[in-house]
Every structure is written in structure tokens, then in C-alpha cells.
């Protein structure tokens, strides 16, 4: 079976998502196996998921040893010595280490492979009784062939089964995680817990942080504009035009997604991915740039004594050509991203369509909204100043 490499090296061994189904109430192997089979059966039928599998299996052949405790006691053998002999024979035990050539080497005691590959080889392993006699282990243990899980894995201290898979074509990793979580909760409702590992764990931890990053970006831009204009009110005229770019980015992105879905094709690049969010962050600065060009010229004329309306109209007229030139240059420069094809095109499509659509709406709507927003801010500021002067003016005393 071919598996994808991880998109972020170091976070897991394979690509896709990785979920840990934890057994919190000590279910039997059969119950755990039945639950996992039900999850895999439904998961492989969901379009959001692909190649869902697990390495957990309960049909691996094992050899179980029944211990004759009464006989061990009669022969004067310590039960811990029997367990130690089994441990050394099959699993090995470190008994010493030594330093040679500047390196430390471990000394591990273990039976040779031919003496631990068959249950009958126990006759060559011995335990010493209290009289100093060596007793072969095959006289104390009875081997029984059975089936069970070959490996018992644990996650956060609890027995767990790792379920892995890939994302279905046309769906995002967030949709895949939500789908497998829904299926797991449906079939493993009692006594089970769900955790994430590898890259999926980091994705879940960072979930919902986009809004925080956007808010911090807006606050940072506001503080920079406040320092530039030496005013707490003028930056609002710039920031109130940023939503036009965000509106255009999401409208174009999801509009194209709906059109392609109606045509029976889903472009994985037209999703709310990390690449689109990077484009939105960049778009906030570009939309603010257009507003800064107009507001800066208008504010300089208002400070010189010109009427706000005349200053705004003059500033918008003078900066119209620079705004159109820079915006069109940026839109045309991002068109190859929006129209990209081939390997890795999904990431470029997501970023390109968001920037092109958002910048287009920011220019078309911003040219009309920026003067209006600046006038509203100036009007509210002047009104507040006049009202404060009226309240601070002392009343005439008769």
C-alpha cells in the first residue's frame, strides 16, 4: 500500500490524518476489534475520507503459557524466577554495559532465535529451585496456541488503536477530521476516547486561531496609523474600508466553489485553507494602502484649512491614477496564481483567487467608500469636539 509522506516533516511518519482511539474501560480484544471494523467500514464510504486503515489486528498467532503454580511451589522454585527466565528467553534483559573506543555498549542477555521461535524449545531453559537444582521450564508451563493483537500500543497512558487515512479529493483536512470524529463518536460512544497524533494534533491545537491573528493584525495596523496621523479617529476611516476587500475575497472564493460544484467538479484549492488566510492577511494591507493614499492627501488639506468635502474630492481625484495603477499591477501579477495548474496548484489557486477577488472589490467599492468614511469620521470628530467645548464653557452668572 502506497502512503503519502507527511507535508510537515517531523510530525508523523505518513501524510494525511492520524487519530488515536483510546480504550478507557478495558474492553476485550474482540470488542475493540469490532468497534474498529465498524469505524473503518463507514469511514471508507465517506467522500471526505480516503484510504482509511489501521495496523491493529487481533488474528495474529500467539502462544499462551499456563503456569502450574502448585508444582512450582512444591519444587521450591520462586515464581519471580520463572517470569525472569521467560523474560530473558523471549524478550531479553540488559545485564551490564561497557565502554569501548569512547562509546558505551549494552550487554543484553537473550536466547538465540532458534530457542525462542518454538514453544517446545522451553526444555532448554531452566529455573533454579531452593536446593540448587535446575528445573526445565517445559515441566512448569503448558503452551497453548491462540490469536491476539501482535502489538499493544498506548497513547497518554491508555491502550489505543491508531487509525490513519487521507483526505478525500475535493475536501479539506478540516472536513476530513470532522468526518472521522463524527464516525468514531457514533461507533465508540461508551468507554472510548478520541485523541489526535502527529500533524492532526497540531492542526487541532491551532484550530480557531485565524480570528485571533486577524484581530491582532487590525490592532497593529490601527496603532501604526494612529502614530502616522497622530490621531485616534482618522485610522478608523482607513480600517473601515478593509471589510470591502475581505468581502470580495470570500465572495469570489465561495462563488467559484459553488459554480464548480454545480458543474460536478470541486477544486480543492478553493477552500478556506491556510493559503487563503495568508492571502486575506496580505489583502488587509493592500486595502488599507488605497485608503491611506486618499486619506493622507485629504487630511493634509483639511489641516491647511480646506473644507472637508472639497479636500476629500480633491484628494480622491489626485490619487485615483496611482491607486488604479498599483491595484491593477497587483491584480495582474496574481493572476498566474489564480489560474495555476499542475502540481501544487491548489495552494496557489486558493491564495490567488482570494487576493485577486478581494483586491478587485477593494478598488471598485473602496473608491466610493473611502471618501465617505473619512467624511463621517471627520464629522463625528468635529461634533464631539464642539459638544465638549459647549459642556466645558462656564455658564453666565446673572
N, C-alpha and C positions, 0 to 999 in steps of 0.2 A: 504494500500500500504506500503510495507516494504521499508525503506530507509537506506542507509549506514551511519554509524557515520562518522564524519569528521576525516581525517587522522591526522590533526593537531588540537588538542582540543583547543577551544577558537576562532578559525577562522571559524565562521558559526555554524549552528545547524545541518546540514546534510553534508554527503560527496558528492563527485562529484564536478561539477562546478555550478556557480551561476552568472547569467547575469541580468543586470537591463536595461530594455527598457524604456527610458525616453521620455515622450511626451513634446516636446518643443514648440508646436504651438497650444495647447489646442484643440486636436481632441475630437470628441464626443465619448461617451461610445461605440456606435455601431462601429465606425471606429477603435477604439482601440481594441475592441474585435475581429473584422475581421482580423486585422493585426496579432494579437497574434495567432489566429487559423491557419492562413496560415503558420506562422513560426513553430508551433508545428507539423502541418501535414507533412511538408517537413523534419523537424528535426528528426522525429521518423522513417523516411525511410532511413536516412544516416547510414552507418555501423559504423562511428566513434562515434555515439551518441547512448545512450540508456536511456529509461525511462525519456524522456523529458516531463515536465509537468509545470503547473503554478496553483496557487491558485486563480488567478484573474477570476472573473465571473461577468457577467452583468445581470444574471437572478435571482438574489436574490430579494425576495419581499420587497418592501419598502412602506412607507406611506408618501405621499407628502401633505403638508398643504398649501392651498391657503389662503392668508391673505386678508380680506376685509379692506383695508386701509381707505376707506371713512367712514365706520362705526366706525372704531377705532377713527378717528378724531372727528366725531360727538359726540361720547360718552365721549370725553375728556380724552382718555387714551393715554399715551405715548407709541410709537411703541417700544422703547427700553425695556419698562416694559413687553411687550408681549414676546419679544425674551428672556428676562431674565427668565420669567416664564417657557417657553419651555425648556430652558437650564437646569434649576433646576429640572424640572419634569422628563426629559428623560436622561440628561447627568450627572446631579449633579453639585454642586458647593461647594467649600471649604469656610466656613464662619468663622472658628476660629480654634484654636488649644490649647491644654492644656498639662501641664507636670504632669505626674503621675508615681510614682515608678522609677524616673530617666529617663523616656522616654517621648518623645513628641508624642502626638496623634492628628490626624487631625479630625476636625468636618466637615463632608460632609453632605450637605442637598440634599435629593433626594426623589422622591415619591416612595412609596412601589411598588414592582413588579407588583401587580395586577392593579395598577393605571397607569402603563406605558406599559402594554402589549397589550392594545386595544386602538384604536383611539377614541372610544366612551367615554373613561374614562376622556377625556378633560373637561367634565362637572363638574368634581370635582376639577379642577384647575382654579384659578381666577387671575384677574389683577385689580388693583385699579385705578379708574378714579380720575379726579381732584376734585370731590365732596366727595371723600372718600368712594364711593360705590364699592362693589366687583362685577365684571362682569365675568361670566364663559367664559372660552376660547372657548368652543364649539359654542358660538354665534358669535365669531370673525373669526374662522378658519373653512375651509371646507376640510376634509380629502379626498384624492384620492389615491387609491391603484395603484402601478406601480412596475416595476422591474428596478434594477440598481445594481451597484457594492456595495457589502456589506461593503468593506473597501477601502478607497482611501489612497494609500501609496505614499510617496515621498522619493526621493533619491537626495541628493545635491540640495534640494530646488525645484526640478521639479517632477511633477507627474510621477510615474514609475510603471512598471509591472515587477515582479520578475519571471524569467524563470530559472528553475533548471533542472538538468539532471545528468546522469552518463556517464562514458566513455565506448564506445563500446569495446567488447572483442578483444584483439589483437592490440589496438591502445593506444597511449599515451595521456596524458591530454592536451599537446600542440596541438595535431592534433584535439582533440575534441573542444577546444576553437576556433581554426581557422575555423572549420566547422560551428559551431553555429554563429560565427561572420559573415561568408560569407552569411549564410541564412538570418540573421537579416538585413544585409545591402541590400539584394535583395528585401525583402518584406517591409522593413520600411525605404525607401530611403528619403522620404520627411517629414520634421518636426519631425524626431525622432533622438535620440542619444543613443549610447551604452556605458554603463559603467559596471564595474565588481565589485562584492562584495565578502566578505568572503575570502576564500582561493584562489579563482581565481584572486582576486585583487592583492594579494601578489605575485602570480605566474607571473602575467603580469608585475608587477613592477620589479621583479628580472630577467625578460627575457633579454637575451643577455649579462648577466654579466659573463658567463663562460669564454669567451675570455679574459676578464679583469683579472679574477682570474689566468688563465694560464700565462698571461704575467707577473703578479706580482710574481708568483711562479718562473718563469725563472729568473727574475731580482734578486730575493732573493738568488737563488742558485748561480747565477753568482757572486754576491757580496761575498758570503761565500767562493767560490772557489778562488776568487781574493785575499781574505785575507789569505787563506790557502797556496797558491803558491806564494804570494807576486808578482803577475804578472797580467797584464790586458789581456795578449794574451793567456796564457795556458788554462784558463777556457773555451775558445771557442772550444778547442779540446774535452772537456768533453760535452759541451752543444750541439755540432753539431751531437752527436750520439743519443740524446734524440728523434729526429723525427723517428728513426727506431722503437722505442717502440710504439709511437703514431700511426705510420703507421700499425703496426701489430695489435694493439687493434681495430682500426676501420675496418681493412680488415677482421679480424676474426668475429667481431660483425655483420657487414652487410653481410658478406659472408654466415654465418649461417642463417641469417634472410632471405636472398634470397632463399637459399636451402629449408628452411621450407615453404616459401611462394609458391614455385613451387610444394611442396607436399601437398598444401592445408591447411597448419597449420601455424599460426602466434603465436610465443611465445612473450607475452608482455614483458618478461624480456630482450629480445634482441632489446632494443630501446636505443636511446641516452637519457637516463634518468639521474637523479641526482646521482644514484648509479654508473652508468658507468663513470660519470665525476669524482666522488671520486676515482674510480679505476685508471683513467687516471692521476690524480694528484699524486697518490701513485706510479704509473708506472714511472713518471718522475724522482723521487728519486732513484728508483731501477735501471733504465737505466743509470743514472749518476754514480751510485755506481760502476758498472762494469768498466766504463771508468776511474774512479778515481783510481781503483786498478792498472790498466796498466800505466796510465799517471804518477802516483806518483813514481813508480819504474823507469820508463824511465827518468823522469826529474832528479831524484837523480843521475843517471849515466851520463846524459848529463852535469849536473853541475860539475861532477867529471872529465870531460874531455873526455868522451867516444863519439864516433861518433854517431849522432842521429839515423841513421838506425840500427846500431848494438845495441844501447841502447833500441830501441823500440822492436826489435825482442827478445832480452833477457828478457825485462820486460813482454812482452806478453806470452812468454813461461813459465816464473816463476809463473805468476798469472793465467794461464789457469785453473789449477785444482781448486783453490779457487772460481773462477768465475763460473765454471760448478757446483760445489757442492752447493754453495749458491743459484744459479739460479734454479737448479733442485729441491732443497728443497722447494723453494718458489712456484714454479710451481705446484709441487705435493701437497703442502699444500693448494693451492687454487682450486684444482680440485673438492673437495666436494662442493664448492660454484658454480662452473660452471655446475656441474651435479645435483644440488639440485632439489628436487621435493616436492610437498605438499604446505601447507600454507606459504605464504611469499617467495616462491621460485623465483618469478620474480625478486625481488631485488637482491637476491644472484646470480642468473644467469647473470644478467647484469654486476655486478661487477666482478664475477669470470671469465667470458669469456674474458672481456677486459684485465684483469691482466694476465691471462694465455697466451692469444694470443700475447699481447704486449711484455711480458717477453720472450717468445719463439723467436720472431723476433729480439728483442734487443740482445739476446745472439748470435743467428746464424749470423746476419748481423753485430752486434757490434764488434765481434772478428776480423773482417776484416776491418771495417771502423775506429775503434778507432786508430790503429797504423797509418793508412793513414792520418786521420785528425790531429793527433799530429805532424806527419812529415810535413804536409802542413803548420801548424801554426808555427812550428819552422823555416821552410824555409822562410816563409814570414817575420817573425820577424827578422831573420838574414839579409835578403835582405834589409829590411827597415833600420836596424842599419848601414849596410855598406853604403847605399846610403846617410844617414845623415852624416856619417863621411866624405864621399867624398865631400859633399857640404860645410861642415864646415872647411875643410882643406884649409889653405891660399894658394893663387896662387904664384908661383915663380916669383920674380921680377928680370928682366934682369939687 
